[in-house]
Amino acid sequence: MTTEDQPPAPARRRGYGVKLVRGPFVRLAPHPKACSEPEEFVSLASELRAEGVRLAADLFSGAGGLSLGLDAAGYKVVLAVDHDEEAVETHRHHHPGLSVNWDLGDPDRVRQVGELMKAAGVELLAGGPPCQPFSKAGRSKIRHRVRHGLRDPYDERRDLWRSFLEIARTARPQAVLMENVPDMALDKEMFILRTMVHELESIGYSVEERSVETFRYGVPQFRQRLILVALRDGIQFTWPREQPERVTVWNAIGDLPPVEGGWRPEGGAEGWSDYEGPVSEFQRRMRQAVSASDKHKVFDHITRPVREDDARAFEAMDHSTRYSDLPDDMKRYRDDIFDDKYKRLDENNLSRTITAHIAKDGYWYIHPRQNRTLTVREAARLQTFPDWFRFAGPPSAAFRQIGNAVPPLLGEHLAGAVRASLDNPRPVSATTQDVAAILARWFDSAAVRGLPWLRAETRWQVIQTEMLLDRAPADVVRFIWPLLARWRQPQDTVLAESELVEISKWASRPQRAGTILELAGRLADNPELLNDDDQLRQVAGLTESVADLAVLVVPAHGDEDSEEPVLVTKGVLRVAARFSGDPVNRRNRLTDGRLEIARMIGADSDARRAHLGLVELANTLCRPVEPECNACPLQKLCLESRADPLRLF
């Protein structure tokens, strides 16, 4: 390690301004077995494999939080790619092999990384590809290629998640482990996740995905992540066991010595704070592998200076105080916009999520006892980086690397579960494509027609019937559906006003006729709205759930390759919960529930009909009480039925 220390800038007072403190600037020497050329990397990989070492690659690696977890689980990360020079320097210092600053949006680099992994015999591909939003037209092109088994042309600049998939396709490692924010999966169509699962299954992987709360694996913060694990050759992945106890903020950082905001130790990057020793089990873990000479030292225990007015505000706060609760003379920002601008952490609870925003200011992370923001080392602790781990660059770069990282402890649990699943292989019972195909075939051939408008020809048929007959008795549905099906477009219903009023009385729902007629008039005046998915959901008088059902049943302009929404209804969630054995209908419906539904419908040409099959099942066979499991097309795969064999008779 070398240092490039800069003296503090002279203090300049401007109102409540504070002294600008730069540095220390940490420089990290490469690992003794770091490689500078691809050929050298392949040679090192060959040596390690001969010694029985399992090899891994970490793409979009950042500083290497996930890499550190993989190492702890018995994998040696020998290839890392990121597009942040300081993060790459950090990774290169702590890991052997090839750590490079490459742009994985470049198809040539994508091809090169895939071929290098293949040549090196890398067994596990890990990473967290960013998932940028992109246009509906772009999604439509991808959907068409997916459903028709077409490959992407190499000459187009690709989205980074697609680069990650292409590398997996080229290298074919034993395992793929992807981490990302849950937002990647929770758009209405869940397009990216469903596409990734489909493409991985298409090349021979079994895939599991789950939204994980990291505190359940010993990470002392609220942090929800989407995890996807794919194992080659149809091997079942078993999720790691959750930890019984939470690690609190004080469990994590309570042993670190008090420091003032802006304080810097003598010696620059090689300076330290005096350290007495760990108290909690978590702290002892963070001190493992610290050298004997550094036993009473803690590095990077530095943070920003504190303005005088901020110090007064911090003094007035406890963990429950919101920014808007502060006296007006302590506020520098509008409290109607920045209601949570300042947040003192609760020492007896989890930290709020550590993000890259901490590199810009630390107001969301005020120390639970001291009137300052977190130090670099405290932030690293909350992300489960051990105390011997250093970060290249100035403090702002260290904060950024920490906030962008995958908590190493989460990576260790996941990679350990991957290794255990590969060492004790069990075949997966069914892939997403298998389940979707079963549901689609059943929907196409089922004699049961609980919701006949699931086979409607126009969106208006779906909308008016769902509005009138939702949860109606089966005999009422059978009688009235043929009458409503005659009115294919809104203007047809408008012209049959008196007849609709009479039919609504037969359905014992006379109050709904006026609502339907008002909506029919609105759409008759603007018929183009029916073929625009997004605008249809905004039409006054039409609930989003009914609009979504219409979009699902009848593709816009008859395009079967168009996207369909993932419906999260109470009935469909019930089917998903029974099928998976996971109570997704009672907890985290918009995360775990959506993921489970997506796992049943897939993304190929069966997806739309499979989804409609789920809706049909929920309304006919898979009832809340006395479900007809013996008639269910999924009975042999359903965990609830397998757990209770009597349901089958």
Beta strands, then each sheet from edge to edge (+ up, - down):
strand 1: 2-3
strand 2: 26-27
strand 3: 54-59
strand 4: 75-82
strand 5: 98-101
strand 6: 124-127
strand 7: 175-180
strand 8: 205-213
strand 9: 224-232
strand 10: 273-274
strand 11: 297-298
sheet 1: 1+ 2-
sheet 2: 5+ 4+ 3+ 6+ 7+ 9- 8+
sheet 3: 10+ 11-
end
